[in-house]
Amino acid sequence: MANMVFDQRYKQQMEGLDEPPFDSDFGQKIYKTVSKKSWSEWVERQKMLLNEYRLQPWTREAQEFLVEQMNDFFFGSGGELPKEFVAPTT
């Protein structure tokens, strides 16, 4: 049976993650309140942030920045895009 959650971004019942993304309280919070759809949107946002800011994800500073951005993305204002970001055209 699928893990159903009340998604914080979409404000509706949706299918949740199969397991917590992190072994922490924050990971449990995400598991209980973030849908698979929202998580996949975060993964794309994270890639963009890594590229735009040229972050090295193994550094503590980059990890702390990404956790702040993730928290804002799911539970805050949704997170702001970098000022220099230009969305790709299709």
PDB file of N, CA, C and O in Angstrom:
ATOM      1  N   MET A   1       0.842  -1.186   0.000  1.00  0.00           N
ATOM      2  CA  MET A   1       0.000   0.000   0.000  1.00  0.00           C
ATOM      3  C   MET A   1       0.882   1.242   0.000  1.00  0.00           C
ATOM      4  O   MET A   1       1.881   1.303   0.717  1.00  0.00           O
ATOM      5  N   ALA A   2       0.514   2.219  -0.797  1.00  0.00           N
ATOM      6  CA  ALA A   2       1.297   3.439  -0.936  1.00  0.00           C
ATOM      7  C   ALA A   2       1.242   4.281   0.334  1.00  0.00           C
ATOM      8  O   ALA A   2       0.238   4.300   1.046  1.00  0.00           O
ATOM      9  N   ASN A   3       2.331   4.967   0.596  1.00  0.00           N
ATOM     10  CA  ASN A   3       2.408   5.914   1.701  1.00  0.00           C
ATOM     11  C   ASN A   3       1.712   7.200   1.252  1.00  0.00           C
ATOM     12  O   ASN A   3       2.231   7.907   0.389  1.00  0.00           O
ATOM     13  N   MET A   4       0.549   7.513   1.820  1.00  0.00           N
ATOM     14  CA  MET A   4      -0.184   8.721   1.451  1.00  0.00           C
ATOM     15  C   MET A   4       0.106   9.812   2.473  1.00  0.00           C
ATOM     16  O   MET A   4       0.108   9.567   3.680  1.00  0.00           O
ATOM     17  N   VAL A   5       0.353  11.027   1.967  1.00  0.00           N
ATOM     18  CA  VAL A   5       0.666  12.170   2.831  1.00  0.00           C
ATOM     19  C   VAL A   5      -0.169  13.371   2.391  1.00  0.00           C
ATOM     20  O   VAL A   5      -0.643  13.436   1.256  1.00  0.00           O
ATOM     21  N   PHE A   6      -0.339  14.316   3.312  1.00  0.00           N
ATOM     22  CA  PHE A   6      -0.924  15.602   2.938  1.00  0.00           C
ATOM     23  C   PHE A   6       0.244  16.493   2.538  1.00  0.00           C
ATOM     24  O   PHE A   6       0.960  17.016   3.392  1.00  0.00           O
ATOM     25  N   ASP A   7       0.428  16.661   1.237  1.00  0.00           N
ATOM     26  CA  ASP A   7       1.586  17.378   0.707  1.00  0.00           C
ATOM     27  C   ASP A   7       1.554  18.854   1.083  1.00  0.00           C
ATOM     28  O   ASP A   7       0.543  19.530   0.894  1.00  0.00           O
ATOM     29  N   GLN A   8       2.666  19.347   1.615  1.00  0.00           N
ATOM     30  CA  GLN A   8       2.779  20.736   2.060  1.00  0.00           C
ATOM     31  C   GLN A   8       2.765  21.736   0.922  1.00  0.00           C
ATOM     32  O   GLN A   8       2.313  22.865   1.113  1.00  0.00           O
ATOM     33  N   ARG A   9       3.239  21.367  -0.241  1.00  0.00           N
ATOM     34  CA  ARG A   9       3.283  22.309  -1.368  1.00  0.00           C
ATOM     35  C   ARG A   9       1.948  22.372  -2.097  1.00  0.00           C
ATOM     36  O   ARG A   9       1.486  23.455  -2.458  1.00  0.00           O
ATOM     37  N   TYR A  10       1.328  21.223  -2.314  1.00  0.00           N
ATOM     38  CA  TYR A  10       0.099  21.165  -3.097  1.00  0.00           C
ATOM     39  C   TYR A  10      -1.162  21.209  -2.239  1.00  0.00           C
ATOM     40  O   TYR A  10      -2.270  21.347  -2.757  1.00  0.00           O
ATOM     41  N   LYS A  11      -0.984  21.091  -0.929  1.00  0.00           N
ATOM     42  CA  LYS A  11      -2.108  21.147   0.019  1.00  0.00           C
ATOM     43  C   LYS A  11      -3.206  20.142  -0.329  1.00  0.00           C
ATOM     44  O   LYS A  11      -4.396  20.456  -0.325  1.00  0.00           O
ATOM     45  N   GLN A  12      -2.758  18.920  -0.629  1.00  0.00           N
ATOM     46  CA  GLN A  12      -3.708  17.843  -0.906  1.00  0.00           C
ATOM     47  C   GLN A  12      -3.065  16.489  -0.621  1.00  0.00           C
ATOM     48  O   GLN A  12      -1.842  16.373  -0.544  1.00  0.00           O
ATOM     49  N   GLN A  13      -3.908  15.463  -0.464  1.00  0.00           N
ATOM     50  CA  GLN A  13      -3.441  14.089  -0.255  1.00  0.00           C
ATOM     51  C   GLN A  13      -2.788  13.602  -1.526  1.00  0.00           C
ATOM     52  O   GLN A  13      -3.373  13.682  -2.606  1.00  0.00           O
ATOM     53  N   MET A  14      -1.566  13.093  -1.396  1.00  0.00           N
ATOM     54  CA  MET A  14      -0.828  12.589  -2.551  1.00  0.00           C
ATOM     55  C   MET A  14       0.033  11.419  -2.103  1.00  0.00           C
ATOM     56  O   MET A  14       0.207  11.186  -0.907  1.00  0.00           O
ATOM     57  N   GLU A  15       0.568  10.691  -3.064  1.00  0.00           N
ATOM     58  CA  GLU A  15       1.453   9.581  -2.738  1.00  0.00           C
ATOM     59  C   GLU A  15       2.779  10.122  -2.211  1.00  0.00           C
ATOM     60  O   GLU A  15       3.403  10.989  -2.823  1.00  0.00           O
ATOM     61  N   GLY A  16       3.192   9.592  -1.064  1.00  0.00           N
ATOM     62  CA  GLY A  16       4.428  10.031  -0.433  1.00  0.00           C
ATOM     63  C   GLY A  16       5.623   9.193  -0.854  1.00  0.00           C
ATOM     64  O   GLY A  16       5.513   8.267  -1.657  1.00  0.00           O
ATOM     65  N   LEU A  17       6.757   9.546  -0.289  1.00  0.00           N
ATOM     66  CA  LEU A  17       8.000   8.835  -0.560  1.00  0.00           C
ATOM     67  C   LEU A  17       7.938   7.415  -0.005  1.00  0.00           C
ATOM     68  O   LEU A  17       7.156   7.129   0.901  1.00  0.00           O
ATOM     69  N   ASP A  18       8.756   6.538  -0.548  1.00  0.00           N
ATOM     70  CA  ASP A  18       8.801   5.151  -0.083  1.00  0.00           C
ATOM     71  C   ASP A  18       9.545   5.012   1.236  1.00  0.00           C
ATOM     72  O   ASP A  18       9.295   4.084   2.006  1.00  0.00           O
ATOM     73  N   GLU A  19      10.463   5.946   1.493  1.00  0.00           N
ATOM     74  CA  GLU A  19      11.234   5.932   2.741  1.00  0.00           C
ATOM     75  C   GLU A  19      11.752   7.341   3.006  1.00  0.00           C
ATOM     76  O   GLU A  19      11.815   8.155   2.085  1.00  0.00           O
ATOM     77  N   PRO A  20      12.122   7.640   4.244  1.00  0.00           N
ATOM     78  CA  PRO A  20      12.665   8.971   4.539  1.00  0.00           C
ATOM     79  C   PRO A  20      13.949   9.214   3.737  1.00  0.00           C
ATOM     80  O   PRO A  20      14.762   8.301   3.593  1.00  0.00           O
ATOM     81  N   PRO A  21      14.141  10.426   3.218  1.00  0.00           N
ATOM     82  CA  PRO A  21      15.331  10.706   2.423  1.00  0.00           C
ATOM     83  C   PRO A  21      16.606  10.839   3.258  1.00  0.00           C
ATOM     84  O   PRO A  21      17.710  10.698   2.731  1.00  0.00           O
ATOM     85  N   PHE A  22      16.460  11.110   4.554  1.00  0.00           N
ATOM     86  CA  PHE A  22      17.597  11.269   5.460  1.00  0.00           C
ATOM     87  C   PHE A  22      17.278  10.577   6.761  1.00  0.00           C
ATOM     88  O   PHE A  22      16.113  10.425   7.129  1.00  0.00           O
ATOM     89  N   ASP A  23      18.309  10.160   7.451  1.00  0.00           N
ATOM     90  CA  ASP A  23      18.157   9.533   8.761  1.00  0.00           C
ATOM     91  C   ASP A  23      18.249  10.628   9.831  1.00  0.00           C
ATOM     92  O   ASP A  23      19.227  10.713  10.573  1.00  0.00           O
ATOM     93  N   SER A  24      17.207  11.458   9.890  1.00  0.00           N
ATOM     94  CA  SER A  24      17.174  12.575  10.839  1.00  0.00           C
ATOM     95  C   SER A  24      15.722  12.983  11.069  1.00  0.00           C
ATOM     96  O   SER A  24      14.816  12.487  10.399  1.00  0.00           O
ATOM     97  N   ASP A  25      15.510  13.884  12.014  1.00  0.00           N
ATOM     98  CA  ASP A  25      14.164  14.410  12.248  1.00  0.00           C
ATOM     99  C   ASP A  25      13.640  15.126  11.006  1.00  0.00           C
ATOM    100  O   ASP A  25      12.462  15.015  10.668  1.00  0.00           O
ATOM    101  N   PHE A  26      14.522  15.862  10.330  1.00  0.00           N
ATOM    102  CA  PHE A  26      14.121  16.571   9.114  1.00  0.00           C
ATOM    103  C   PHE A  26      13.704  15.569   8.028  1.00  0.00           C
ATOM    104  O   PHE A  26      12.734  15.803   7.308  1.00  0.00           O
ATOM    105  N   GLY A  27      14.430  14.465   7.913  1.00  0.00           N
ATOM    106  CA  GLY A  27      14.073  13.414   6.961  1.00  0.00           C
ATOM    107  C   GLY A  27      12.710  12.820   7.269  1.00  0.00           C
ATOM    108  O   GLY A  27      11.936  12.537   6.354  1.00  0.00           O
ATOM    109  N   GLN A  28      12.408  12.628   8.551  1.00  0.00           N
ATOM    110  CA  GLN A  28      11.095  12.117   8.961  1.00  0.00           C
ATOM    111  C   GLN A  28       9.989  13.119   8.624  1.00  0.00           C
ATOM    112  O   GLN A  28       8.907  12.731   8.184  1.00  0.00           O
ATOM    113  N   LYS A  29      10.265  14.407   8.832  1.00  0.00           N
ATOM    114  CA  LYS A  29       9.286  15.454   8.515  1.00  0.00           C
ATOM    115  C   LYS A  29       8.970  15.439   7.017  1.00  0.00           C
ATOM    116  O   LYS A  29       7.808  15.540   6.622  1.00  0.00           O
ATOM    117  N   ILE A  30       9.996  15.315   6.198  1.00  0.00           N
ATOM    118  CA  ILE A  30       9.797  15.249   4.747  1.00  0.00           C
ATOM    119  C   ILE A  30       8.995  14.001   4.387  1.00  0.00           C
ATOM    120  O   ILE A  30       8.058  14.073   3.593  1.00  0.00           O
ATOM    121  N   TYR A  31       9.356  12.868   4.963  1.00  0.00           N
ATOM    122  CA  TYR A  31       8.663  11.606   4.686  1.00  0.00           C
ATOM    123  C   TYR A  31       7.170  11.710   4.997  1.00  0.00           C
ATOM    124  O   TYR A  31       6.343  11.159   4.271  1.00  0.00           O
ATOM    125  N   LYS A  32       6.826  12.412   6.071  1.00  0.00           N
ATOM    126  CA  LYS A  32       5.436  12.496   6.512  1.00  0.00           C
ATOM    127  C   LYS A  32       4.632  13.584   5.818  1.00  0.00           C
ATOM    128  O   LYS A  32       3.404  13.577   5.901  1.00  0.00           O
ATOM    129  N   THR A  33       5.302  14.539   5.122  1.00  0.00           N
ATOM    130  CA  THR A  33       4.564  15.697   4.602  1.00  0.00           C
ATOM    131  C   THR A  33       4.896  16.094   3.167  1.00  0.00           C
ATOM    132  O   THR A  33       4.398  17.112   2.685  1.00  0.00           O
ATOM    133  N   VAL A  34       5.723  15.316   2.475  1.00  0.00           N
ATOM    134  CA  VAL A  34       6.128  15.678   1.113  1.00  0.00           C
ATOM    135  C   VAL A  34       5.801  14.523   0.173  1.00  0.00           C
ATOM    136  O   VAL A  34       6.125  13.370   0.455  1.00  0.00           O
ATOM    137  N   SER A  35       5.162  14.841  -0.938  1.00  0.00           N
ATOM    138  CA  SER A  35       4.790  13.822  -1.919  1.00  0.00           C
ATOM    139  C   SER A  35       5.962  13.493  -2.850  1.00  0.00           C
ATOM    140  O   SER A  35       6.959  14.213  -2.904  1.00  0.00           O
ATOM    141  N   LYS A  36       5.812  12.395  -3.572  1.00  0.00           N
ATOM    142  CA  LYS A  36       6.807  12.027  -4.573  1.00  0.00           C
ATOM    143  C   LYS A  36       6.932  13.125  -5.631  1.00  0.00           C
ATOM    144  O   LYS A  36       8.030  13.427  -6.098  1.00  0.00           O
ATOM    145  N   LYS A  37       5.800  13.716  -6.002  1.00  0.00           N
ATOM    146  CA  LYS A  37       5.813  14.775  -7.014  1.00  0.00           C
ATOM    147  C   LYS A  37       6.611  15.972  -6.521  1.00  0.00           C
ATOM    148  O   LYS A  37       7.457  16.494  -7.248  1.00  0.00           O
ATOM    149  N   SER A  38       6.352  16.414  -5.295  1.00  0.00           N
ATOM    150  CA  SER A  38       7.098  17.548  -4.749  1.00  0.00           C
ATOM    151  C   SER A  38       8.577  17.222  -4.614  1.00  0.00           C
ATOM    152  O   SER A  38       9.430  18.066  -4.888  1.00  0.00           O
ATOM    153  N   TRP A  39       8.883  15.993  -4.188  1.00  0.00           N
ATOM    154  CA  TRP A  39      10.278  15.591  -4.037  1.00  0.00           C
ATOM    155  C   TRP A  39      10.996  15.635  -5.379  1.00  0.00           C
ATOM    156  O   TRP A  39      12.131  16.106  -5.454  1.00  0.00           O
ATOM    157  N   SER A  40      10.354  15.152  -6.442  1.00  0.00           N
ATOM    158  CA  SER A  40      11.011  15.173  -7.756  1.00  0.00           C
ATOM    159  C   SER A  40      11.220  16.612  -8.233  1.00  0.00           C
ATOM    160  O   SER A  40      12.206  16.898  -8.912  1.00  0.00           O
ATOM    161  N   GLU A  41      10.309  17.511  -7.889  1.00  0.00           N
ATOM    162  CA  GLU A  41      10.490  18.925  -8.223  1.00  0.00           C
ATOM    163  C   GLU A  41      11.678  19.497  -7.440  1.00  0.00           C
ATOM    164  O   GLU A  41      12.440  20.306  -7.970  1.00  0.00           O
ATOM    165  N   TRP A  42      11.833  19.077  -6.179  1.00  0.00           N
ATOM    166  CA  TRP A  42      12.975  19.532  -5.398  1.00  0.00           C
ATOM    167  C   TRP A  42      14.284  19.033  -6.011  1.00  0.00           C
ATOM    168  O   TRP A  42      15.259  19.783  -6.069  1.00  0.00           O
ATOM    169  N   VAL A  43      14.321  17.796  -6.462  1.00  0.00           N
ATOM    170  CA  VAL A  43      15.545  17.249  -7.056  1.00  0.00           C
ATOM    171  C   VAL A  43      15.971  18.105  -8.248  1.00  0.00           C
ATOM    172  O   VAL A  43      17.158  18.381  -8.417  1.00  0.00           O
ATOM    173  N   GLU A  44      15.020  18.524  -9.068  1.00  0.00           N
ATOM    174  CA  GLU A  44      15.342  19.386 -10.207  1.00  0.00           C
ATOM    175  C   GLU A  44      15.820  20.753  -9.733  1.00  0.00           C
ATOM    176  O   GLU A  44      16.762  21.306 -10.300  1.00  0.00           O
ATOM    177  N   ARG A  45      15.187  21.305  -8.702  1.00  0.00           N
ATOM    178  CA  ARG A  45      15.601  22.602  -8.145  1.00  0.00           C
ATOM    179  C   ARG A  45      17.009  22.499  -7.573  1.00  0.00           C
ATOM    180  O   ARG A  45      17.827  23.402  -7.745  1.00  0.00           O
ATOM    181  N   GLN A  46      17.281  21.395  -6.895  1.00  0.00           N
ATOM    182  CA  GLN A  46      18.600  21.197  -6.300  1.00  0.00           C
ATOM    183  C   GLN A  46      19.685  21.147  -7.383  1.00  0.00           C
ATOM    184  O   GLN A  46      20.758  21.725  -7.212  1.00  0.00           O
ATOM    185  N   LYS A  47      19.407  20.462  -8.491  1.00  0.00           N
ATOM    186  CA  LYS A  47      20.368  20.417  -9.597  1.00  0.00           C
ATOM    187  C   LYS A  47      20.655  21.821 -10.111  1.00  0.00           C
ATOM    188  O   LYS A  47      21.806  22.181 -10.360  1.00  0.00           O
ATOM    189  N   MET A  48      19.592  22.611 -10.266  1.00  0.00           N
ATOM    190  CA  MET A  48      19.752  23.971 -10.748  1.00  0.00           C
ATOM    191  C   MET A  48      20.600  24.791  -9.773  1.00  0.00           C
ATOM    192  O   MET A  48      21.486  25.533 -10.196  1.00  0.00           O
ATOM    193  N   LEU A  49      20.330  24.660  -8.464  1.00  0.00           N
ATOM    194  CA  LEU A  49      21.099  25.403  -7.462  1.00  0.00           C
ATOM    195  C   LEU A  49      22.567  24.984  -7.477  1.00  0.00           C
ATOM    196  O   LEU A  49      23.459  25.829  -7.411  1.00  0.00           O
ATOM    197  N   LEU A  50      22.813  23.683  -7.564  1.00  0.00           N
ATOM    198  CA  LEU A  50      24.192  23.200  -7.627  1.00  0.00           C
ATOM    199  C   LEU A  50      24.925  23.800  -8.823  1.00  0.00           C
ATOM    200  O   LEU A  50      26.080  24.210  -8.706  1.00  0.00           O
ATOM    201  N   ASN A  51      24.258  23.849  -9.961  1.00  0.00           N
ATOM    202  CA  ASN A  51      24.885  24.381 -11.175  1.00  0.00           C
ATOM    203  C   ASN A  51      25.030  25.895 -11.139  1.00  0.00           C
ATOM    204  O   ASN A  51      26.107  26.417 -11.427  1.00  0.00           O
ATOM    205  N   GLU A  52      23.968  26.603 -10.793  1.00  0.00           N
ATOM    206  CA  GLU A  52      23.989  28.069 -10.818  1.00  0.00           C
ATOM    207  C   GLU A  52      24.991  28.645  -9.819  1.00  0.00           C
ATOM    208  O   GLU A  52      25.695  29.610 -10.117  1.00  0.00           O
ATOM    209  N   TYR A  53      25.046  28.044  -8.635  1.00  0.00           N
ATOM    210  CA  TYR A  53      25.961  28.540  -7.603  1.00  0.00           C
ATOM    211  C   TYR A  53      27.297  27.804  -7.613  1.00  0.00           C
ATOM    212  O   TYR A  53      28.176  28.094  -6.802  1.00  0.00           O
ATOM    213  N   ARG A  54      27.447  26.857  -8.527  1.00  0.00           N
ATOM    214  CA  ARG A  54      28.669  26.061  -8.634  1.00  0.00           C
ATOM    215  C   ARG A  54      29.086  25.476  -7.285  1.00  0.00           C
ATOM    216  O   ARG A  54      30.229  25.591  -6.841  1.00  0.00           O
ATOM    217  N   LEU A  55      28.095  24.843  -6.662  1.00  0.00           N
ATOM    218  CA  LEU A  55      28.319  24.263  -5.344  1.00  0.00           C
ATOM    219  C   LEU A  55      29.021  22.922  -5.447  1.00  0.00           C
ATOM    220  O   LEU A  55      28.850  22.183  -6.417  1.00  0.00           O
ATOM    221  N   GLN A  56      29.795  22.629  -4.452  1.00  0.00           N
ATOM    222  CA  GLN A  56      30.440  21.330  -4.337  1.00  0.00           C
ATOM    223  C   GLN A  56      29.729  20.602  -3.211  1.00  0.00           C
ATOM    224  O   GLN A  56      29.986  20.878  -2.040  1.00  0.00           O
ATOM    225  N   PRO A  57      28.826  19.665  -3.550  1.00  0.00           N
ATOM    226  CA  PRO A  57      27.901  19.100  -2.568  1.00  0.00           C
ATOM    227  C   PRO A  57      28.546  18.348  -1.414  1.00  0.00           C
ATOM    228  O   PRO A  57      27.874  18.068  -0.422  1.00  0.00           O
ATOM    229  N   TRP A  58      29.811  18.018  -1.512  1.00  0.00           N
ATOM    230  CA  TRP A  58      30.475  17.308  -0.410  1.00  0.00           C
ATOM    231  C   TRP A  58      30.950  18.266   0.679  1.00  0.00           C
ATOM    232  O   TRP A  58      31.389  17.821   1.739  1.00  0.00           O
ATOM    233  N   THR A  59      30.867  19.605   0.428  1.00  0.00           N
ATOM    234  CA  THR A  59      31.295  20.558   1.457  1.00  0.00           C
ATOM    235  C   THR A  59      30.167  20.838   2.435  1.00  0.00           C
ATOM    236  O   THR A  59      28.992  20.816   2.069  1.00  0.00           O
ATOM    237  N   ARG A  60      30.533  21.097   3.668  1.00  0.00           N
ATOM    238  CA  ARG A  60      29.523  21.373   4.702  1.00  0.00           C
ATOM    239  C   ARG A  60      28.721  22.626   4.366  1.00  0.00           C
ATOM    240  O   ARG A  60      27.512  22.667   4.595  1.00  0.00           O
ATOM    241  N   GLU A  61      29.386  23.650   3.824  1.00  0.00           N
ATOM    242  CA  GLU A  61      28.696  24.898   3.484  1.00  0.00           C
ATOM    243  C   GLU A  61      27.609  24.654   2.433  1.00  0.00           C
ATOM    244  O   GLU A  61      26.498  25.170   2.553  1.00  0.00           O
ATOM    245  N   ALA A  62      27.930  23.878   1.420  1.00  0.00           N
ATOM    246  CA  ALA A  62      26.955  23.580   0.373  1.00  0.00           C
ATOM    247  C   ALA A  62      25.801  22.763   0.935  1.00  0.00           C
ATOM    248  O   ALA A  62      24.644  23.014   0.597  1.00  0.00           O
ATOM    249  N   GLN A  63      26.097  21.797   1.780  1.00  0.00           N
ATOM    250  CA  GLN A  63      25.053  20.973   2.377  1.00  0.00           C
ATOM    251  C   GLN A  63      24.123  21.811   3.245  1.00  0.00           C
ATOM    252  O   GLN A  63      22.904  21.646   3.190  1.00  0.00           O
ATOM    253  N   GLU A  64      24.689  22.706   4.043  1.00  0.00           N
ATOM    254  CA  GLU A  64      23.860  23.571   4.890  1.00  0.00           C
ATOM    255  C   GLU A  64      22.987  24.488   4.034  1.00  0.00           C
ATOM    256  O   GLU A  64      21.811  24.690   4.337  1.00  0.00           O
ATOM    257  N   PHE A  65      23.561  25.041   2.970  1.00  0.00           N
ATOM    258  CA  PHE A  65      22.807  25.891   2.059  1.00  0.00           C
ATOM    259  C   PHE A  65      21.647  25.119   1.431  1.00  0.00           C
ATOM    260  O   PHE A  65      20.528  25.627   1.359  1.00  0.00           O
ATOM    261  N   LEU A  66      21.914  23.897   0.978  1.00  0.00           N
ATOM    262  CA  LEU A  66      20.870  23.096   0.338  1.00  0.00           C
ATOM    263  C   LEU A  66      19.772  22.709   1.322  1.00  0.00           C
ATOM    264  O   LEU A  66      18.601  22.667   0.946  1.00  0.00           O
ATOM    265  N   VAL A  67      20.124  22.428   2.563  1.00  0.00           N
ATOM    266  CA  VAL A  67      19.099  22.118   3.569  1.00  0.00           C
ATOM    267  C   VAL A  67      18.232  23.349   3.819  1.00  0.00           C
ATOM    268  O   VAL A  67      17.014  23.222   3.946  1.00  0.00           O
ATOM    269  N   GLU A  68      18.828  24.530   3.894  1.00  0.00           N
ATOM    270  CA  GLU A  68      18.045  25.766   4.059  1.00  0.00           C
ATOM    271  C   GLU A  68      17.097  25.961   2.886  1.00  0.00           C
ATOM    272  O   GLU A  68      15.924  26.287   3.069  1.00  0.00           O
ATOM    273  N   GLN A  69      17.621  25.756   1.672  1.00  0.00           N
ATOM    274  CA  GLN A  69      16.801  25.908   0.475  1.00  0.00           C
ATOM    275  C   GLN A  69      15.680  24.870   0.431  1.00  0.00           C
ATOM    276  O   GLN A  69      14.555  25.181   0.038  1.00  0.00           O
ATOM    277  N   MET A  70      15.988  23.644   0.832  1.00  0.00           N
ATOM    278  CA  MET A  70      14.996  22.582   0.855  1.00  0.00           C
ATOM    279  C   MET A  70      13.879  22.907   1.853  1.00  0.00           C
ATOM    280  O   MET A  70      12.697  22.730   1.558  1.00  0.00           O
ATOM    281  N   ASN A  71      14.265  23.375   3.017  1.00  0.00           N
ATOM    282  CA  ASN A  71      13.287  23.741   4.034  1.00  0.00           C
ATOM    283  C   ASN A  71      12.365  24.839   3.516  1.00  0.00           C
ATOM    284  O   ASN A  71      11.151  24.769   3.709  1.00  0.00           O
ATOM    285  N   ASP A  72      12.926  25.846   2.864  1.00  0.00           N
ATOM    286  CA  ASP A  72      12.120  26.931   2.304  1.00  0.00           C
ATOM    287  C   ASP A  72      11.259  26.423   1.151  1.00  0.00           C
ATOM    288  O   ASP A  72      10.113  26.846   1.005  1.00  0.00           O
ATOM    289  N   PHE A  73      11.792  25.534   0.342  1.00  0.00           N
ATOM    290  CA  PHE A  73      11.059  24.990  -0.801  1.00  0.00           C
ATOM    291  C   PHE A  73       9.811  24.240  -0.358  1.00  0.00           C
ATOM    292  O   PHE A  73       8.740  24.413  -0.940  1.00  0.00           O
ATOM    293  N   PHE A  74       9.949  23.405   0.675  1.00  0.00           N
ATOM    294  CA  PHE A  74       8.816  22.603   1.122  1.00  0.00           C
ATOM    295  C   PHE A  74       7.933  23.294   2.155  1.00  0.00           C
ATOM    296  O   PHE A  74       6.712  23.143   2.119  1.00  0.00           O
ATOM    297  N   PHE A  75       8.522  24.041   3.062  1.00  0.00           N
ATOM    298  CA  PHE A  75       7.774  24.525   4.225  1.00  0.00           C
ATOM    299  C   PHE A  75       7.738  26.039   4.347  1.00  0.00           C
ATOM    300  O   PHE A  75       7.133  26.568   5.280  1.00  0.00           O
ATOM    301  N   GLY A  76       8.376  26.747   3.421  1.00  0.00           N
ATOM    302  CA  GLY A  76       8.408  28.208   3.480  1.00  0.00           C
ATOM    303  C   GLY A  76       7.756  28.816   2.256  1.00  0.00           C
ATOM    304  O   GLY A  76       6.681  28.397   1.827  1.00  0.00           O
ATOM    305  N   SER A  77       8.426  29.808   1.707  1.00  0.00           N
ATOM    306  CA  SER A  77       7.880  30.561   0.576  1.00  0.00           C
ATOM    307  C   SER A  77       8.034  29.842  -0.761  1.00  0.00           C
ATOM    308  O   SER A  77       7.526  30.313  -1.779  1.00  0.00           O
ATOM    309  N   GLY A  78       8.719  28.722  -0.767  1.00  0.00           N
ATOM    310  CA  GLY A  78       8.929  27.991  -2.011  1.00  0.00           C
ATOM    311  C   GLY A  78      10.327  28.161  -2.553  1.00  0.00           C
ATOM    312  O   GLY A  78      10.727  27.465  -3.486  1.00  0.00           O
ATOM    313  N   GLY A  79      11.068  29.077  -1.978  1.00  0.00           N
ATOM    314  CA  GLY A  79      12.456  29.297  -2.401  1.00  0.00           C
ATOM    315  C   GLY A  79      12.541  30.196  -3.612  1.00  0.00           C
ATOM    316  O   GLY A  79      11.745  30.092  -4.545  1.00  0.00           O
ATOM    317  N   GLU A  80      13.515  31.074  -3.581  1.00  0.00           N
ATOM    318  CA  GLU A  80      13.727  31.990  -4.694  1.00  0.00           C
ATOM    319  C   GLU A  80      14.775  31.426  -5.635  1.00  0.00           C
ATOM    320  O   GLU A  80      15.710  30.743  -5.215  1.00  0.00           O
ATOM    321  N   LEU A  81      14.605  31.720  -6.897  1.00  0.00           N
ATOM    322  CA  LEU A  81      15.589  31.320  -7.888  1.00  0.00           C
ATOM    323  C   LEU A  81      16.751  32.310  -7.850  1.00  0.00           C
ATOM    324  O   LEU A  81      16.548  33.471  -7.493  1.00  0.00           O
ATOM    325  N   PRO A  82      17.959  31.884  -8.209  1.00  0.00           N
ATOM    326  CA  PRO A  82      19.086  32.816  -8.287  1.00  0.00           C
ATOM    327  C   PRO A  82      18.767  33.948  -9.263  1.00  0.00           C
ATOM    328  O   PRO A  82      18.114  33.729 -10.283  1.00  0.00           O
ATOM    329  N   LYS A  83      19.226  35.144  -8.950  1.00  0.00           N
ATOM    330  CA  LYS A  83      18.943  36.307  -9.800  1.00  0.00           C
ATOM    331  C   LYS A  83      19.435  36.109 -11.228  1.00  0.00           C
ATOM    332  O   LYS A  83      18.818  36.599 -12.174  1.00  0.00           O
ATOM    333  N   GLU A  84      20.538  35.395 -11.385  1.00  0.00           N
ATOM    334  CA  GLU A  84      21.130  35.199 -12.711  1.00  0.00           C
ATOM    335  C   GLU A  84      20.467  34.082 -13.499  1.00  0.00           C
ATOM    336  O   GLU A  84      20.764  33.904 -14.680  1.00  0.00           O
ATOM    337  N   PHE A  85      19.573  33.323 -12.868  1.00  0.00           N
ATOM    338  CA  PHE A  85      18.984  32.158 -13.522  1.00  0.00           C
ATOM    339  C   PHE A  85      18.087  32.566 -14.676  1.00  0.00           C
ATOM    340  O   PHE A  85      17.228  33.438 -14.543  1.00  0.00           O
ATOM    341  N   VAL A  86      18.307  31.913 -15.821  1.00  0.00           N
ATOM    342  CA  VAL A  86      17.454  32.096 -16.989  1.00  0.00           C
ATOM    343  C   VAL A  86      16.891  30.725 -17.322  1.00  0.00           C
ATOM    344  O   VAL A  86      17.640  29.790 -17.605  1.00  0.00           O
ATOM    345  N   ALA A  87      15.585  30.610 -17.289  1.00  0.00           N
ATOM    346  CA  ALA A  87      14.947  29.326 -17.567  1.00  0.00           C
ATOM    347  C   ALA A  87      15.231  28.890 -18.997  1.00  0.00           C
ATOM    348  O   ALA A  87      15.184  29.707 -19.917  1.00  0.00           O
ATOM    349  N   PRO A  88      15.524  27.614 -19.189  1.00  0.00           N
ATOM    350  CA  PRO A  88      15.796  27.133 -20.550  1.00  0.00           C
ATOM    351  C   PRO A  88      14.543  27.247 -21.416  1.00  0.00           C
ATOM    352  O   PRO A  88      13.421  27.055 -20.948  1.00  0.00           O
ATOM    353  N   THR A  89      14.764  27.560 -22.673  1.00  0.00           N
ATOM    354  CA  THR A  89      13.636  27.633 -23.604  1.00  0.00           C
ATOM    355  C   THR A  89      13.586  26.334 -24.396  1.00  0.00           C
ATOM    356  O   THR A  89      14.611  25.725 -24.702  1.00  0.00           O
ATOM    357  N   THR A  90      12.370  25.933 -24.714  1.00  0.00           N
ATOM    358  CA  THR A  90      12.217  24.679 -25.454  1.00  0.00           C
ATOM    359  C   THR A  90      11.695  24.927 -26.839  1.00  0.00           C
ATOM    360  O   THR A  90      11.504  23.983 -27.606  1.00  0.00           O
TER     361      THR A  90
END
